[in-house]
Amino acid sequence: MPNLGVMNGIGRQPQNLVDEAGNILAGEMAVATGKNSIAEGTGAQATAADGLALGRGALASFTQAITIGANARATTGVGAIAIGGGISTTAAPFASAQGAIAIGASNSTTVAGARASGAAAVAIGSGVGAGAGATASQSSIAIGALASAVTQGGVAIGAGSAVSQSGAVAIGSGNNGSAVEAAAVTQTNGIAIGGGSGGVAGPKVTAANGVAIGGSDGTLAGPSAAHSNAIALGVGVATTTTNQVNIGASRLHLGGPATAPADADLIASQISFYLDEAGNNLKVKVKYAAGTVKIGTVAVV
């Protein structure tokens, strides 16, 4: 005979039924059919081994899945986690892959809460108004309302931030999650850091291995790295060709060490400045592509 028991104090019709498989059913209409699983709340379901579903309509349908909050769902992959209560399954968080984590819900039945849809994806951020919660795919991380990291290894941190290629990183928010103002990267291994304001674009990277650092000021756009291996630093700066560092028309202050760098410290086709204060000279040490090292002197008067 199955081992049945009753525990008072859980749900409007409290019950805790434990069978020989270790299943626990607790709360009105809760269903726990997986071995050692727990379901608590109206319509909560834990249907796989070691699953945990807490909250009205919560669903944990894969081994070791965890859901906490009304209508939260963790499915498809082992150890998926969804935390946050939504007024519908659309609004609630949804983790649908192995080790995926989704935290945060929206306040509208038609606006999606956090979505973690790839293995080891992490999506943290609630939906705001008509804007969806954070979205992350395989091995990516998205933090913030409307943050989106939809490719392997991407990182998007900040409301409205977005990366759409592998290895890309975007850090910086837009006002109310504005995708225009927030940091964004659309090519592999790009990095964009900074935010925007006043409806003016924040930092954008649209070429592989590009880097854009700096925000907009409400009038001028943030930096744009539109060429591969190029770096744009500062408000209103845009790269003009590949393999460059562009700071625009800003004043550049460089240190002037009193000693020369060691030859081995320079790589091919590199230069380094230093000051000979006693001789009133600005010196530059250069290493040619073939490895030859030379020193140039400019008199300081």
C-alpha positions in Angstrom: 0.0 0.0 0.0 1.2 3.5 -0.7 2.3 5.5 2.3 -0.2 8.4 2.6 -0.2 11.2 5.2 -1.7 14.6 5.9 0.1 17.8 7.0 -2.0 20.7 8.1 -1.4 24.4 7.2 -0.6 24.3 3.5 -3.1 25.6 0.9 -6.8 26.2 1.2 -7.3 22.4 1.2 -4.0 21.4 2.9 -2.6 18.0 2.1 0.8 16.3 1.9 0.5 13.0 0.2 3.8 11.0 0.1 3.9 7.8 -1.9 6.5 5.1 -2.0 8.3 6.9 -4.8 8.9 9.9 -2.6 6.4 12.2 -4.4 4.9 15.1 -2.4 1.7 16.8 -3.3 1.0 19.9 -1.3 -1.6 22.7 -1.7 -4.8 22.9 -3.7 -4.6 20.9 -7.0 -0.8 20.7 -6.8 0.7 17.8 -8.7 4.1 16.2 -8.0 4.7 13.1 -10.1 8.5 13.1 -10.3 10.5 11.1 -7.7 11.3 13.2 -4.7 9.6 16.2 -6.3 7.7 19.0 -4.5 4.8 21.0 -5.8 3.0 23.7 -3.7 0.3 26.1 -5.0 -2.8 26.0 -7.0 -2.0 24.1 -10.3 1.7 23.8 -9.4 3.4 20.9 -11.2 6.7 19.2 -10.5 6.7 16.3 -13.0 10.3 15.1 -13.0 12.7 13.7 -10.4 13.9 16.1 -7.7 11.8 19.0 -9.2 10.5 21.9 -7.2 7.5 24.0 -8.2 6.3 26.7 -5.7 3.5 29.1 -6.7 0.2 29.1 -8.5 0.7 27.5 -11.9 4.4 27.0 -11.4 5.9 24.3 -13.7 9.1 22.3 -13.1 9.0 19.6 -15.8 12.6 18.4 -16.0 15.0 16.7 -13.6 16.1 19.0 -10.8 14.3 22.0 -12.3 13.3 24.7 -9.8 10.4 27.2 -10.2 9.5 29.8 -7.6 6.6 32.2 -8.4 3.2 32.2 -10.0 3.3 30.7 -13.6 7.1 30.4 -13.6 8.4 27.7 -15.8 11.5 25.5 -15.9 11.5 22.9 -18.7 13.6 21.0 -21.3 16.9 20.9 -19.4 18.3 19.5 -16.2 18.7 22.0 -13.4 16.8 24.9 -15.1 15.7 27.6 -12.7 12.9 30.2 -13.0 12.2 32.7 -10.3 9.5 35.4 -10.3 5.8 35.6 -10.3 3.8 36.6 -13.4 0.1 37.1 -14.0 0.4 34.8 -17.0 2.9 32.3 -18.4 3.9 34.9 -20.9 4.6 37.4 -18.1 6.4 34.9 -15.9 10.1 33.9 -16.2 10.9 30.9 -18.4 14.1 28.8 -18.3 14.1 26.2 -21.1 17.5 24.6 -21.3 20.1 22.8 -19.1 21.3 25.0 -16.3 19.5 28.0 -17.6 18.4 30.7 -15.2 15.6 33.2 -15.7 14.7 35.7 -13.0 12.1 38.5 -13.4 8.6 38.9 -14.7 6.6 41.6 -16.5 3.4 43.3 -15.3 1.4 42.6 -18.5 -0.2 39.4 -19.7 1.1 40.0 -23.2 4.7 41.1 -22.3 7.3 38.5 -21.8 9.2 38.1 -18.6 12.8 36.9 -18.4 13.8 34.2 -20.9 16.8 31.9 -20.7 16.6 29.6 -23.7 20.1 28.1 -24.1 22.3 25.8 -21.9 23.9 27.8 -19.1 22.1 31.0 -20.2 21.4 33.6 -17.5 18.6 36.2 -18.0 17.9 38.6 -15.1 15.5 41.5 -15.5 11.8 42.2 -15.4 9.7 43.5 -18.3 8.9 47.3 -18.1 5.7 48.6 -19.7 5.6 47.2 -23.2 9.3 46.1 -23.0 10.1 42.5 -22.4 12.4 41.1 -19.7 15.9 40.0 -20.2 16.6 37.4 -22.9 19.6 35.1 -23.0 20.6 32.1 -25.2 23.4 29.5 -24.9 26.1 30.4 -22.4 25.2 34.1 -22.6 24.3 36.6 -19.9 21.6 39.3 -20.1 20.9 41.6 -17.1 18.4 44.4 -17.2 15.0 45.1 -18.6 15.1 44.5 -22.4 18.7 43.4 -22.2 19.4 40.8 -24.9 22.2 38.4 -25.4 21.1 36.0 -28.1 24.3 34.3 -29.2 26.8 32.0 -27.5 29.0 33.6 -25.0 27.5 37.1 -25.3 27.1 39.5 -22.4 24.6 42.3 -22.2 24.3 44.3 -19.0 22.0 47.3 -18.7 18.5 48.2 -19.7 18.1 47.8 -23.5 21.7 46.6 -24.0 22.1 44.0 -26.7 24.6 41.7 -28.3 23.9 39.5 -31.3 27.2 37.8 -32.1 29.4 35.4 -30.1 31.9 36.7 -27.6 30.4 40.2 -27.7 30.0 42.4 -24.7 27.7 45.4 -24.2 27.5 47.3 -20.9 25.4 50.4 -20.6 21.7 51.3 -20.3 19.3 53.4 -22.3 16.7 55.6 -20.7 13.6 53.3 -20.0 15.4 50.5 -21.8 15.9 52.4 -25.0 17.8 50.2 -27.5 18.9 53.3 -29.4 20.5 54.8 -26.3 21.9 51.6 -24.8 25.2 49.9 -25.7 25.0 47.4 -28.5 27.3 45.0 -30.4 26.4 43.3 -33.7 29.7 41.6 -34.6 31.9 38.9 -33.0 34.1 39.8 -30.0 33.1 43.5 -30.1 32.9 45.5 -26.9 30.7 48.5 -26.2 30.7 50.3 -22.9 28.6 53.3 -22.0 25.0 54.6 -22.1 22.9 57.2 -23.9 20.4 59.9 -23.3 17.9 62.2 -25.0 17.1 59.7 -27.7 20.7 59.9 -29.0 22.6 56.7 -29.8 24.9 55.3 -27.2 28.1 53.3 -28.0 27.8 50.9 -31.0 30.1 48.3 -32.4 29.3 47.0 -35.9 32.6 45.3 -36.9 34.4 42.3 -35.6 36.8 42.9 -32.6 35.8 46.6 -32.5 35.7 48.5 -29.3 33.5 51.6 -28.5 33.8 53.2 -25.0 31.9 56.3 -24.0 28.3 57.5 -23.9 26.3 60.1 -25.7 25.7 63.5 -24.2 22.1 64.0 -25.4 23.4 65.9 -28.5 26.3 64.0 -29.9 26.1 60.2 -30.3 28.3 57.8 -28.4 31.4 56.3 -30.1 31.0 54.0 -33.1 33.4 51.3 -34.0 32.4 50.4 -37.6 35.7 48.9 -38.7 37.3 45.6 -37.7 40.0 45.7 -34.9 39.3 49.5 -34.5 38.8 51.4 -31.2 36.6 54.5 -30.8 36.9 56.4 -27.5 34.7 59.3 -26.5 31.5 61.2 -27.4 30.9 61.7 -31.1 33.9 59.6 -32.2 33.7 57.2 -35.1 36.4 55.0 -36.5 37.5 55.7 -40.1 39.4 52.5 -41.0 40.6 49.2 -39.6 43.2 48.7 -37.0 43.1 52.2 -35.5 42.5 53.9 -32.2 40.4 57.0 -32.7 39.9 59.6 -30.0 38.4 62.3 -32.3 39.5 65.9 -31.7 39.9 65.5 -27.9 43.2 66.6 -26.3 45.5 63.7 -25.5 47.7 63.8 -22.4 50.5 61.2 -22.4 53.0 60.5 -19.7 56.7 61.3 -20.3 58.9 58.8 -18.4 62.5 59.8 -17.7 63.9 56.6 -19.0 63.7 54.6 -22.2 61.9 51.3 -22.4 63.9 48.1 -22.8 64.2 46.9 -26.4 62.4 43.7 -25.5 59.4 45.7 -24.1 58.5 46.9 -27.6 56.8 44.7 -30.1 57.4 45.0 -33.9 56.2 48.3 -35.4 55.8 49.9 -32.0 57.0 53.2 -30.6 57.5 54.7 -27.1 58.2 58.3 -26.0 60.3 59.4 -23.1 61.9 62.7 -21.9 65.6 63.6 -21.6 65.1 66.6 -19.3 68.8 67.2 -18.7 69.4 67.5 -22.4 66.1 69.1 -23.2 65.1 66.4 -25.6 61.9 64.5 -26.4 63.0 61.0 -27.4 61.2 58.2 -29.2 62.3 54.6 -29.3 61.0 52.6 -32.3 61.1 49.0 -33.3 60.8 48.2 -37.0 58.8 45.3 -38.3 62.0 43.3 -38.7 63.0 43.9 -35.1 65.6 46.7 -35.6 65.5 49.3 -32.7 66.3 52.9 -33.3 66.0 56.1 -31.2 64.9 59.5 -32.5 65.4 62.9 -30.8 63.4 66.1 -31.0 64.9 69.2 -29.3 62.7 70.9 -26.7 63.2 74.6 -26.6 
